[in-house]
Amino acid sequence: MLSVFKDLIRYNREFTIGLLLVSLIVIFACLSFFSPYPAQDIYVVIPDQPPSWQYWFGTNSRGQDLFWQLSFAFRNTLTFGIIVAVLSRLISITIGLASGYLGGWVDRILMFFNDIFVAIPIFPILILFYFVLRSDLNTYTLAVIMACLGWAFDARLIRSVALGLRFREFTRQAIFAGMSPRKIMMEEHLPYVMPIVFSTAMANMIWSIGFEVTLAVLGFTNINIPTVGTALYWANNHSAMVVGVWWWIIIPVVLLVMMFLGLFLLAVSINEYIDPRSRLRRMGS
Amino acid sequence: MRAYLLFALKRLLQLTAVVFAGVSAAFFISRLSPISPVESIIGRVSGNSSFSPQAIESLRSTLNELFGLNIPLHEQYFNFLGRLIVGDLGPSLIAFPTPAMQLVMLALPWTVGLLTVSIIITWLLGNILGGLAGYYQNSRLLKAFGVLAIGVQPIPYYIVAFLMVIIFGFLWPVLPISGGFSMNVRPGWTPQFILSILHHSILPATSLVLVGMGTWFLGMRSLVSNIVTEDYVTYAEIAGVKEERIVGSYVIRNALVPQLTALAMALGGIFSGTIITEQVFSYPGLGTLLIRAVNGGDSTLVLAVSSVAVIAVASAIFVIDMIHPLLDPRVKVE
């Protein structure tokens, strides 16, 4: 595991940049544990101060220090992304491996549902959930809903790998040795799909955080919980761009783009590492 | 031909299943809502005038009947399915008593138009450029384009659209940033009106193209860079086949097939992106309507928009799947 990591850093510039960007954001998010102000308090500092030595990211029109506010926001957003990624990975691993290994009618039924989930447009459904739950739609509820909607694409990917493993020598040996299907899937096949699980986890985080930001910006989540989306929501709500408080919008957007770019580079470089052809090309050159 | 028909039949079955599942989910989620359309209309009507309790009671029962809420849930569900087929979901709340479906049908052409044009541009441009970048791997320009694609691709629609509003609305105001057409133009099939529509659609369409193109570019580039190492390409090169022919018919055409499948799979997400883009640019499409409906607490309209969205996306996927065998003669049956 560690040597893979070293290889990636040595031969893959994208991975290094991605790792750097994501680490920066994670450190920034962790700073929120040392915040001098509680996350939801307003009018704790002078409003509308531009970035300065005292307020690194400036302050917003609600009298919050943007530095600490955004670090809370990124903590919540990252937590949300990780919860969605972990939950949806669990679902897609289970479905993908079962479908690929068991085959037959199990495969056909699971993939039938899979195709339905892939095809349904998610955004109207999410808005429908907001319509019903209103401000009960907090980070955790939304994470569970997103996880239930976001597993399908990756389950198909995992299935395609598991399908290839099914007729390999070691699988047959495991069956003859009397391993139960569950054990074969979990102990023999799972390691093979783990790289895919990692790279799709990053892509999944981009996907889910993108939706979260969008919903929050439109005001369609609990807007009192600081996330990156709600930060932008309040900035729009106070017409930050029009009254000239540009740092309220530009800084979160820049940080957000850094995070997305970092996650994306990680996903791409891990993906490339999985494919031996492109890995060889990179190491040779 | 028989195989193609079988393939089409299978896809049609799948289309029905997707529509059925999506529409049913939309119905049951919307019925969980604590806001009753009936009570909110009564609240609005009786807000600043006094009615006798009997009058309100009879209003309530009339409205319950109008919205079809006076029967058990499962009957409501079957009613809903039946009425969806004939395209009548009852009156909307934000524009009471205009039928919800009428509002949806007014908004639908805008979304479909914007979506179709931007998808076609995005997909073709992204794939052609990506294909060229995969084939000519040493081109500086295409390499720079690749870096740009990586940079823009992971940013969500909302942020890109929003940045474009800031740039073209505040910093360099040259393009209209809101609405579907100018206020002073009368809607109709006049050149003036069509030009106005095109002028207003530049920004939303460009933002969709910008975000979407990266995915196709990167996907196509990696597909093509794998294909060019195949023996048949090397053989064609040695045999002296014209370069354009190799790139166009041998390499890109082959790689387009998985990209078409990917398009079908990505369509739901692209549709979601359009909804957001519309909201940012106040474009008069389904997205804006959906958000107005949510803010107005209009459950009928929300349900109508969601159902139509599910049907539209599923049908579009079906159409793409039907094109598939035409592009790739090998795929007669899956």
Interface residues (C-beta under 8 A of the other chain):
Chain A: E14 F112 D115 I116 V118 A119 I120 P121 I122 F123 P124 I125 I127 L128 F129 Y130 F131 V132 R134 F153 I206 W207 I209 G210 F211 V213 T214 V217 L218 F220 L232 M241 V242 I249 V253 L256 V257 F260 L261 L263 F264 L265 V268 R277 S278
Chain B: Q14 A17 V18 A21 G22 A25 A26 I29 S30 L32 S33 P34 I150 G151 Q153 P154 I155 P156 Y157 Y158 I159 F162 L163 I166 F170 L218 S222 S225 N226 T229 M265 L267 G268 G269 F271 S272 I275 I276 Q279 L290 I291 V294 S299 V302 L303 V305 S306 A309 V310 V313 A314 I317
